[in-house]
């Protein structure tokens, strides 16, 4: 069962999201950034990153994700 803010289980492929699942997450993120507003977008992204790091429960994997995200900005 999913709600409007969750990614459906059909969007998962093993432990990774499908392209469709990634598109859903991207849309959710873009909407949330817009809702946070220009003055709070950075704070929102930090809070989101910390929540996801906690859910991931592996600081070394999180560090790898940070390095990957910094590439080609």
N, C-alpha and C positions, 0 to 999 in steps of 0.2 A: 504494500500500500504506500502511496506517495501523496505528498501535498504539493501545492503550487510552488513551493520553494525547494523541493528535493529533486534529485536526479533519479529517474525511473530505473529500476533494476535492469531493464532491457538496454540501458545505455552503458552497461558494464561489460567488459570483455576480459575475463580473468580478474586481475587486480587493477586493470587500467580502464579508463573511460574510452568508449568508442568516440568517433568523430562527432556523432550526434550528441553524445553526453558532454563532450567538451564544448560544443556550441551552446548547450543548455547552461552549463556553468558560466561560460563567457557572458551570455545574456543576463544571467542573475547577477554577476559581478558588475557589469556595466550599469544595470538598473540600481543596484545598491550604492555605487559610487555617485550616481546622479542624486539619489535620495539623501546621501550624506551631505552633499553640497560642496562647493569649492573650498570653503574654509575648514571642513572636517574630513575631506577625502583621505588625506594622509593618515590621520588618526584612525579612521575606519580601517585602512589597509594594514596598519600596524596591529590593530586588535585582531583582525582576521588572520593575519600571519601567525600571531601568537596562539590563537585558538586552534589553527590547523597544525602548528608545531606540537602543541600539547596532544592533539588527537593522533598525530603521527608517532609520538613517543620515541623519537630517535633523533637526537640533535645532530648527529653526523649526516644523516640523510637530509635533514633540513638545511644544513650548511651546503650540501651539494646542490639542492634546489635553489638556494640563494645565488650561488655561483652561476648556475645555468640561466637564471632569470636576468642576471646582470650582463650576459653576453649580448652583443649586437644591439645595445640600446640606442 
